[in-house]
Structures are given as C-alpha cells and as structure tokens.
Amino acid sequence: MDLQDSNPIICLEAGATHGGSVRVAKELINASIWADCIKFQTVWAGNLEPYRQGSLKYRDGLGEHSRPMLEMLKERELDWEQWKDIDAHAKYMDVPWFTTPDYPPTAKLCAKNLDLCALKVAGSDMGRIDLIRAVANTGLRVLLDTKGGQEELDAALEACGEHRADTIIVHSPTGYPTTDPHLSRITALKEQYPGHVIGFTSHSPGIEDCVRAVQAGAGYIEKGISLDRNQSGIEHLMCLEPSEVEGFVDAIRNAARLYDS
C-alpha cells in the first residue's frame, strides 16, 4: 500500500490506545474505514531505554497523573506474530496503516515483514539521525513529527536523502492534552518548506483544533481513536470513539472544501 495525498490525508492514531491487545487493535482498525489510514507504534521499551528516561504528566477522565515513560511504552508492546495478525486484518479491512518504529532494525523489519504505507518518526526521536536514515532507506513514505526548531528539522530532512521531497512534516504540539495547539506553526512551516505536505496531530479533546488546522492549510490530520475515551491512560481523553469517526471525517472534508473555495 502507498500513502497517497488526499485533501487532506486523515489518519487515526491508535498507538497508545490498544493497550497491548490485538483484539482492541482490530476493533480500532474496523472503526477506521472512513479515514485514509490508521497509525500504530511498533515499540519495545528496552530499545528506548536510553531515550525515554523520566516521567510524563498527562490528564485522563480520572484526573492528573505522572508515570514513567518506559512503563507506559511497555504496555504498547506486541510481538511480531501479533503485528502480522494486525497487518493481515488491516489488509482484509482494506485500511492502509503505518507505524512509528523505535529503533533502526525495527524500521527495517517493519518494512520487510508488514504491508505498510509509510513510517513515521516520533517527535522525541527527531535528533536520532540513525533512525531517520533507517526509516528513509526503507523506501516507504516518511513522516517527521516535529516539535523542535528549524535546525533539527533541517537535519532530519537532510537525513531523508533522496526521499526528502515527499516527506510529510507534521506539527505536533506538546501536552497531553495540549493547552494551545499553536496552529500558526502550520502557516510558518508551509512558508519555510514549500512543496512539502504540512500536517497536524491533535492532542486536544474534540475536533475544533483539527478543523482549524485544515483552515490553516494542513494537508495531513492525525487524531487519536479509542474504544472508550473515559478509560484511564494517556491519550484516551483526546480521542474520538468509533461512533464519531464518520462525522469527524465529514467535518474535515467540509473544512477542506471551504479552504479551497
């Protein structure tokens, strides 16, 4: 599968919400048939130990929390047979999917063993040039989840080499949830990197920030999906539930039509 440009590309993020359950992952894929694709995170906490020290603060339906990052990543782990099962289900449902790999060998194995449409580099990994090169060298389309400055992004794009031209640059605001999506960053990125699709990933409840991102010219929209946004855990609070996906996609498409008119 290839990640083709649409107006805009609409992706649902399930990396933090399947909780290590293949059954839940499949249900989230089923709910994504209205969107262009779904994204997961292919991570093993041990690979990320040098890069994910400390704790992360977040808010869910039960209140404020702070948990070690590696502990939360551990909950997302699946083995290769489970990933192949998810891959087969996505193909059966005709839902393109991609993932965020944690390590250069993981990127290579994902591209070799799974039918992916792209690979994404997490914002926390934008300084890991070895990982970015490994992702780009798979030949899959690359998404860069940028939270840093222009120097970091320029270095990441340089590491993409010959695959730089069709790389998608995704503005990812900080916070779980974020208090300000800083949507002016989309306009700035469009001016600094003409020719690139500029995207936005939502870290806020509701869909208003996504609609406004499209109005600012975003060509890629990423929104979390959860079976139950009121359950405990990072990102659930900011997610769509399955019954809301079709309406969300319609709202984004309508916003895009108004932006283009």
Contacts in CASP RR format, 6 or more apart in sequence:
PFRMAT RR
TARGET T0000
AUTHOR 0000-0000-0000
METHOD contacts of the structure
MODEL  1
MDLQDSNPIICLEAGATHGGSVRVAKELINASIWADCIKFQTVWAGNLEP
YRQGSLKYRDGLGEHSRPMLEMLKERELDWEQWKDIDAHAKYMDVPWFTT
PDYPPTAKLCAKNLDLCALKVAGSDMGRIDLIRAVANTGLRVLLDTKGGQ
EELDAALEACGEHRADTIIVHSPTGYPTTDPHLSRITALKEQYPGHVIGF
TSHSPGIEDCVRAVQAGAGYIEKGISLDRNQSGIEHLMCLEPSEVEGFVD
AIRNAARLYDS
1 96 0 8 1.000
1 97 0 8 1.000
1 115 0 8 1.000
1 116 0 8 1.000
1 117 0 8 1.000
2 96 0 8 1.000
2 117 0 8 1.000
2 141 0 8 1.000
3 9 0 8 1.000
3 36 0 8 1.000
3 37 0 8 1.000
3 96 0 8 1.000
3 98 0 8 1.000
3 117 0 8 1.000
3 118 0 8 1.000
3 141 0 8 1.000
4 36 0 8 1.000
5 197 0 8 1.000
5 219 0 8 1.000
6 36 0 8 1.000
7 219 0 8 1.000
7 253 0 8 1.000
7 256 0 8 1.000
7 260 0 8 1.000
8 197 0 8 1.000
8 199 0 8 1.000
8 214 0 8 1.000
8 218 0 8 1.000
8 219 0 8 1.000
8 220 0 8 1.000
8 221 0 8 1.000
8 252 0 8 1.000
8 256 0 8 1.000
9 36 0 8 1.000
9 37 0 8 1.000
9 168 0 8 1.000
9 197 0 8 1.000
9 219 0 8 1.000
9 220 0 8 1.000
9 221 0 8 1.000
10 35 0 8 1.000
10 36 0 8 1.000
10 37 0 8 1.000
10 221 0 8 1.000
10 223 0 8 1.000
10 248 0 8 1.000
10 249 0 8 1.000
10 252 0 8 1.000
11 35 0 8 1.000
11 36 0 8 1.000
11 37 0 8 1.000
11 38 0 8 1.000
11 39 0 8 1.000
11 220 0 8 1.000
11 221 0 8 1.000
11 222 0 8 1.000
11 223 0 8 1.000
12 28 0 8 1.000
12 31 0 8 1.000
12 32 0 8 1.000
12 35 0 8 1.000
12 37 0 8 1.000
12 38 0 8 1.000
12 39 0 8 1.000
12 222 0 8 1.000
12 223 0 8 1.000
12 224 0 8 1.000
12 225 0 8 1.000
12 240 0 8 1.000
12 245 0 8 1.000
13 38 0 8 1.000
13 39 0 8 1.000
13 201 0 8 1.000
13 222 0 8 1.000
13 223 0 8 1.000
13 224 0 8 1.000
13 225 0 8 1.000
13 235 0 8 1.000
14 25 0 8 1.000
14 28 0 8 1.000
14 29 0 8 1.000
14 32 0 8 1.000
14 38 0 8 1.000
14 39 0 8 1.000
14 40 0 8 1.000
14 224 0 8 1.000
14 225 0 8 1.000
15 39 0 8 1.000
15 40 0 8 1.000
15 41 0 8 1.000
15 76 0 8 1.000
15 100 0 8 1.000
16 41 0 8 1.000
16 72 0 8 1.000
16 76 0 8 1.000
16 233 0 8 1.000
16 234 0 8 1.000
16 235 0 8 1.000
17 24 0 8 1.000
17 28 0 8 1.000
17 224 0 8 1.000
17 225 0 8 1.000
17 226 0 8 1.000
17 227 0 8 1.000
17 235 0 8 1.000
17 236 0 8 1.000
17 239 0 8 1.000
18 24 0 8 1.000
18 25 0 8 1.000
18 28 0 8 1.000
18 40 0 8 1.000
18 76 0 8 1.000
19 75 0 8 1.000
19 76 0 8 1.000
20 75 0 8 1.000
20 76 0 8 1.000
20 77 0 8 1.000
20 78 0 8 1.000
22 78 0 8 1.000
22 82 0 8 1.000
22 85 0 8 1.000
22 86 0 8 1.000
24 227 0 8 1.000
25 40 0 8 1.000
25 78 0 8 1.000
25 86 0 8 1.000
25 89 0 8 1.000
26 86 0 8 1.000
26 89 0 8 1.000
27 227 0 8 1.000
27 242 0 8 1.000
28 38 0 8 1.000
28 225 0 8 1.000
28 226 0 8 1.000
28 227 0 8 1.000
28 242 0 8 1.000
29 38 0 8 1.000
29 86 0 8 1.000
29 89 0 8 1.000
29 90 0 8 1.000
29 93 0 8 1.000
29 95 0 8 1.000
29 97 0 8 1.000
30 93 0 8 1.000
30 242 0 8 1.000
31 225 0 8 1.000
31 242 0 8 1.000
31 245 0 8 1.000
32 38 0 8 1.000
32 93 0 8 1.000
32 95 0 8 1.000
32 225 0 8 1.000
32 245 0 8 1.000
33 93 0 8 1.000
33 94 0 8 1.000
33 95 0 8 1.000
34 245 0 8 1.000
34 246 0 8 1.000
34 247 0 8 1.000
34 248 0 8 1.000
34 249 0 8 1.000
35 95 0 8 1.000
35 245 0 8 1.000
35 249 0 8 1.000
36 96 0 8 1.000
37 95 0 8 1.000
37 96 0 8 1.000
37 97 0 8 1.000
37 98 0 8 1.000
37 117 0 8 1.000
37 118 0 8 1.000
38 90 0 8 1.000
38 95 0 8 1.000
38 96 0 8 1.000
38 97 0 8 1.000
38 225 0 8 1.000
39 97 0 8 1.000
39 98 0 8 1.000
39 99 0 8 1.000
39 100 0 8 1.000
39 120 0 8 1.000
39 222 0 8 1.000
40 86 0 8 1.000
40 97 0 8 1.000
40 98 0 8 1.000
40 99 0 8 1.000
40 100 0 8 1.000
41 76 0 8 1.000
41 99 0 8 1.000
41 100 0 8 1.000
41 102 0 8 1.000
41 122 0 8 1.000
42 78 0 8 1.000
42 83 0 8 1.000
42 99 0 8 1.000
42 100 0 8 1.000
42 101 0 8 1.000
42 102 0 8 1.000
42 106 0 8 1.000
42 110 0 8 1.000
43 73 0 8 1.000
43 76 0 8 1.000
43 77 0 8 1.000
43 100 0 8 1.000
43 101 0 8 1.000
43 102 0 8 1.000
43 106 0 8 1.000
44 77 0 8 1.000
44 102 0 8 1.000
44 103 0 8 1.000
44 106 0 8 1.000
45 52 0 8 1.000
45 70 0 8 1.000
45 71 0 8 1.000
45 73 0 8 1.000
45 74 0 8 1.000
45 77 0 8 1.000
46 70 0 8 1.000
47 102 0 8 1.000
47 103 0 8 1.000
47 106 0 8 1.000
48 70 0 8 1.000
48 73 0 8 1.000
48 102 0 8 1.000
48 103 0 8 1.000
49 70 0 8 1.000
51 124 0 8 1.000
51 125 0 8 1.000
51 128 0 8 1.000
52 69 0 8 1.000
52 70 0 8 1.000
52 73 0 8 1.000
52 124 0 8 1.000
53 69 0 8 1.000
53 70 0 8 1.000
54 68 0 8 1.000
54 69 0 8 1.000
54 70 0 8 1.000
55 66 0 8 1.000
55 67 0 8 1.000
55 68 0 8 1.000
55 69 0 8 1.000
56 66 0 8 1.000
56 67 0 8 1.000
56 68 0 8 1.000
56 69 0 8 1.000
56 72 0 8 1.000
56 176 0 8 1.000
56 234 0 8 1.000
57 64 0 8 1.000
57 65 0 8 1.000
57 66 0 8 1.000
57 176 0 8 1.000
58 64 0 8 1.000
58 65 0 8 1.000
58 66 0 8 1.000
58 67 0 8 1.000
58 175 0 8 1.000
58 176 0 8 1.000
58 177 0 8 1.000
58 233 0 8 1.000
58 234 0 8 1.000
58 235 0 8 1.000
59 65 0 8 1.000
59 176 0 8 1.000
59 177 0 8 1.000
59 237 0 8 1.000
60 230 0 8 1.000
60 231 0 8 1.000
60 232 0 8 1.000
60 233 0 8 1.000
60 234 0 8 1.000
60 236 0 8 1.000
60 237 0 8 1.000
61 229 0 8 1.000
61 230 0 8 1.000
61 232 0 8 1.000
61 236 0 8 1.000
61 237 0 8 1.000
62 232 0 8 1.000
65 233 0 8 1.000
65 234 0 8 1.000
67 234 0 8 1.000
72 233 0 8 1.000
72 234 0 8 1.000
78 86 0 8 1.000
80 109 0 8 1.000
80 113 0 8 1.000
83 110 0 8 1.000
83 113 0 8 1.000
83 114 0 8 1.000
84 113 0 8 1.000
84 114 0 8 1.000
86 97 0 8 1.000
87 97 0 8 1.000
87 113 0 8 1.000
87 114 0 8 1.000
87 115 0 8 1.000
90 96 0 8 1.000
90 97 0 8 1.000
90 115 0 8 1.000
91 115 0 8 1.000
96 117 0 8 1.000
97 116 0 8 1.000
97 117 0 8 1.000
98 116 0 8 1.000
98 117 0 8 1.000
98 118 0 8 1.000
98 119 0 8 1.000
98 120 0 8 1.000
98 140 0 8 1.000
98 143 0 8 1.000
99 110 0 8 1.000
99 114 0 8 1.000
99 116 0 8 1.000
99 119 0 8 1.000
99 120 0 8 1.000
100 119 0 8 1.000
100 120 0 8 1.000
100 121 0 8 1.000
100 122 0 8 1.000
100 145 0 8 1.000
101 107 0 8 1.000
101 110 0 8 1.000
101 119 0 8 1.000
101 131 0 8 1.000
101 134 0 8 1.000
101 135 0 8 1.000
103 131 0 8 1.000
104 130 0 8 1.000
104 131 0 8 1.000
104 133 0 8 1.000
104 134 0 8 1.000
105 134 0 8 1.000
107 119 0 8 1.000
107 131 0 8 1.000
107 134 0 8 1.000
107 135 0 8 1.000
107 138 0 8 1.000
108 134 0 8 1.000
108 137 0 8 1.000
108 138 0 8 1.000
110 116 0 8 1.000
110 119 0 8 1.000
110 138 0 8 1.000
111 119 0 8 1.000
111 138 0 8 1.000
111 139 0 8 1.000
111 140 0 8 1.000
116 140 0 8 1.000
117 140 0 8 1.000
117 141 0 8 1.000
118 140 0 8 1.000
118 141 0 8 1.000
118 142 0 8 1.000
118 143 0 8 1.000
118 168 0 8 1.000
119 135 0 8 1.000
119 138 0 8 1.000
119 140 0 8 1.000
119 141 0 8 1.000
119 142 0 8 1.000
119 143 0 8 1.000
120 142 0 8 1.000
120 143 0 8 1.000
120 144 0 8 1.000
120 145 0 8 1.000
120 170 0 8 1.000
121 128 0 8 1.000
121 131 0 8 1.000
121 132 0 8 1.000
121 135 0 8 1.000
121 142 0 8 1.000
121 143 0 8 1.000
121 144 0 8 1.000
121 145 0 8 1.000
121 156 0 8 1.000
122 145 0 8 1.000
123 144 0 8 1.000
123 145 0 8 1.000
123 146 0 8 1.000
123 147 0 8 1.000
123 148 0 8 1.000
123 172 0 8 1.000
124 147 0 8 1.000
125 131 0 8 1.000
125 132 0 8 1.000
126 132 0 8 1.000
126 144 0 8 1.000
126 145 0 8 1.000
126 146 0 8 1.000
126 147 0 8 1.000
126 148 0 8 1.000
126 152 0 8 1.000
126 153 0 8 1.000
126 156 0 8 1.000
127 152 0 8 1.000
127 155 0 8 1.000
127 156 0 8 1.000
129 155 0 8 1.000
129 156 0 8 1.000
129 159 0 8 1.000
132 142 0 8 1.000
132 144 0 8 1.000
132 156 0 8 1.000
132 159 0 8 1.000
132 160 0 8 1.000
133 159 0 8 1.000
133 160 0 8 1.000
135 142 0 8 1.000
136 142 0 8 1.000
136 159 0 8 1.000
136 160 0 8 1.000
136 161 0 8 1.000
136 163 0 8 1.000
136 164 0 8 1.000
136 167 0 8 1.000
139 163 0 8 1.000
141 163 0 8 1.000
141 166 0 8 1.000
141 167 0 8 1.000
141 168 0 8 1.000
142 160 0 8 1.000
142 163 0 8 1.000
142 166 0 8 1.000
142 167 0 8 1.000
142 168 0 8 1.000
143 167 0 8 1.000
143 168 0 8 1.000
143 169 0 8 1.000
143 170 0 8 1.000
143 220 0 8 1.000
144 153 0 8 1.000
144 156 0 8 1.000
144 157 0 8 1.000
144 160 0 8 1.000
144 167 0 8 1.000
144 168 0 8 1.000
144 169 0 8 1.000
144 170 0 8 1.000
145 170 0 8 1.000
145 172 0 8 1.000
145 201 0 8 1.000
146 152 0 8 1.000
146 153 0 8 1.000
146 156 0 8 1.000
146 169 0 8 1.000
146 170 0 8 1.000
146 171 0 8 1.000
146 172 0 8 1.000
146 189 0 8 1.000
147 172 0 8 1.000
147 173 0 8 1.000
147 174 0 8 1.000
150 192 0 8 1.000
153 169 0 8 1.000
157 164 0 8 1.000
157 167 0 8 1.000
157 169 0 8 1.000
157 193 0 8 1.000
158 164 0 8 1.000
160 167 0 8 1.000
166 197 0 8 1.000
167 196 0 8 1.000
168 196 0 8 1.000
168 197 0 8 1.000
168 198 0 8 1.000
168 199 0 8 1.000
168 220 0 8 1.000
169 189 0 8 1.000
169 193 0 8 1.000
169 196 0 8 1.000
169 197 0 8 1.000
169 198 0 8 1.000
169 199 0 8 1.000
170 198 0 8 1.000
170 199 0 8 1.000
170 200 0 8 1.000
170 201 0 8 1.000
170 220 0 8 1.000
170 222 0 8 1.000
171 182 0 8 1.000
171 183 0 8 1.000
171 185 0 8 1.000
171 186 0 8 1.000
171 189 0 8 1.000
171 198 0 8 1.000
171 199 0 8 1.000
171 200 0 8 1.000
171 201 0 8 1.000
171 213 0 8 1.000
171 218 0 8 1.000
172 200 0 8 1.000
172 201 0 8 1.000
172 203 0 8 1.000
173 180 0 8 1.000
173 181 0 8 1.000
173 182 0 8 1.000
173 185 0 8 1.000
173 201 0 8 1.000
173 203 0 8 1.000
174 203 0 8 1.000
175 203 0 8 1.000
176 203 0 8 1.000
176 234 0 8 1.000
176 235 0 8 1.000
176 238 0 8 1.000
177 203 0 8 1.000
177 204 0 8 1.000
177 205 0 8 1.000
177 237 0 8 1.000
177 238 0 8 1.000
178 203 0 8 1.000
178 204 0 8 1.000
181 200 0 8 1.000
181 202 0 8 1.000
181 203 0 8 1.000
181 204 0 8 1.000
181 209 0 8 1.000
181 212 0 8 1.000
181 213 0 8 1.000
183 200 0 8 1.000
183 209 0 8 1.000
183 212 0 8 1.000
183 213 0 8 1.000
183 216 0 8 1.000
184 216 0 8 1.000
186 198 0 8 1.000
186 199 0 8 1.000
186 200 0 8 1.000
186 213 0 8 1.000
186 216 0 8 1.000
186 217 0 8 1.000
186 218 0 8 1.000
187 216 0 8 1.000
187 217 0 8 1.000
189 196 0 8 1.000
189 198 0 8 1.000
190 198 0 8 1.000
190 217 0 8 1.000
197 219 0 8 1.000
197 220 0 8 1.000
198 217 0 8 1.000
198 218 0 8 1.000
198 219 0 8 1.000
198 220 0 8 1.000
199 213 0 8 1.000
199 218 0 8 1.000
199 219 0 8 1.000
199 220 0 8 1.000
199 221 0 8 1.000
199 222 0 8 1.000
200 209 0 8 1.000
200 210 0 8 1.000
200 213 0 8 1.000
200 216 0 8 1.000
200 218 0 8 1.000
200 220 0 8 1.000
200 221 0 8 1.000
200 222 0 8 1.000
201 222 0 8 1.000
201 223 0 8 1.000
202 209 0 8 1.000
202 210 0 8 1.000
202 213 0 8 1.000
202 221 0 8 1.000
202 222 0 8 1.000
202 223 0 8 1.000
202 224 0 8 1.000
202 238 0 8 1.000
203 238 0 8 1.000
204 238 0 8 1.000
205 229 0 8 1.000
205 237 0 8 1.000
205 238 0 8 1.000
206 238 0 8 1.000
206 240 0 8 1.000
207 223 0 8 1.000
207 240 0 8 1.000
207 248 0 8 1.000
207 251 0 8 1.000
207 252 0 8 1.000
210 221 0 8 1.000
210 223 0 8 1.000
210 248 0 8 1.000
210 251 0 8 1.000
210 252 0 8 1.000
211 251 0 8 1.000
211 252 0 8 1.000
211 255 0 8 1.000
213 221 0 8 1.000
214 221 0 8 1.000
214 252 0 8 1.000
214 255 0 8 1.000
214 256 0 8 1.000
214 259 0 8 1.000
215 255 0 8 1.000
215 258 0 8 1.000
215 259 0 8 1.000
217 259 0 8 1.000
221 252 0 8 1.000
223 239 0 8 1.000
223 240 0 8 1.000
223 248 0 8 1.000
224 235 0 8 1.000
224 238 0 8 1.000
224 239 0 8 1.000
224 240 0 8 1.000
225 239 0 8 1.000
225 240 0 8 1.000
225 241 0 8 1.000
225 242 0 8 1.000
225 245 0 8 1.000
226 235 0 8 1.000
226 236 0 8 1.000
226 239 0 8 1.000
226 240 0 8 1.000
226 241 0 8 1.000
227 241 0 8 1.000
227 242 0 8 1.000
228 236 0 8 1.000
228 241 0 8 1.000
229 236 0 8 1.000
229 237 0 8 1.000
229 238 0 8 1.000
229 239 0 8 1.000
229 240 0 8 1.000
229 241 0 8 1.000
230 236 0 8 1.000
230 237 0 8 1.000
240 248 0 8 1.000
END
